[in-house]
Amino acid sequence: MGKAPSTAATRLLRERGVAYTEHLYRYEEKGGTAVSSRELGVEEHAVVKTLVMEDDQGEPLVVLMHGDREVSTKALARQLVRRSVQICKPEAANRHSGYQVGGTSPFGTRKPMPVCVEKTILDLPRIYLNGGSRGFLVGIDPKELVRVLAPTVVEVGIEG
């Protein structure tokens, strides 16, 4: 599969002393976490998607959710005390994060953005998140996610 790319995400992880594993897989357009979990041989529940959203004021935020779950934007808006929250259009998400949709990592984003993480993600022994490039995930201990990103813990997951 070749060598893992050096990205803003992996540079940040190295700078912060995070132990991580690199996982390359064949990216499929619109394949999502179903493809990456199948290719890596891990449960889709442990593959965490990075979603760039914005509130009613147009302020961007990152939401980390299990691959096999969806985000209840109503519950998220309530928990963040915002009028509404919705997913960004791909061009806006790319602009905010500095990554291409499908390769968005919560680490090393172009703009610092608040990060929300689904509470049950933190109960997993290991999670797999995008490493900043399509077809590239990094495996980390969720405690490292908390240490590096200091996310707001939310309960907004609904069955996918």
C-alpha angles and dihedrals in degrees: 000000000000132000124324113253123247106239137170085261096054091043090054092047090052092046090052093047096244116163107224140163124225121228122185121190138166105275117224120199108248090000094119124174093332089070097041093047091048092047093047094041094234131123114273087230089068094050106089120207120214110220122189109211136168134215128229089276091056091250111149125230136173122236121195113205137170111266092239095051136070129221119249098220090193092056091044092052090048093049092047092043093237127137093237143343127202139171114271122244109258094252091052092045090051091049094049097043102033087227132104115251106262089037101054116139124190087222123081098007117178091239122035105246132179110261125215121193128195106247096232092057087071090059093063120099092224135006133198118218134171113280095209101277136073110266094020127104131174122213116218143160107262089230087068090054089056093046095050102035104027090211129194108249113230137175104217105122120128129181110280 
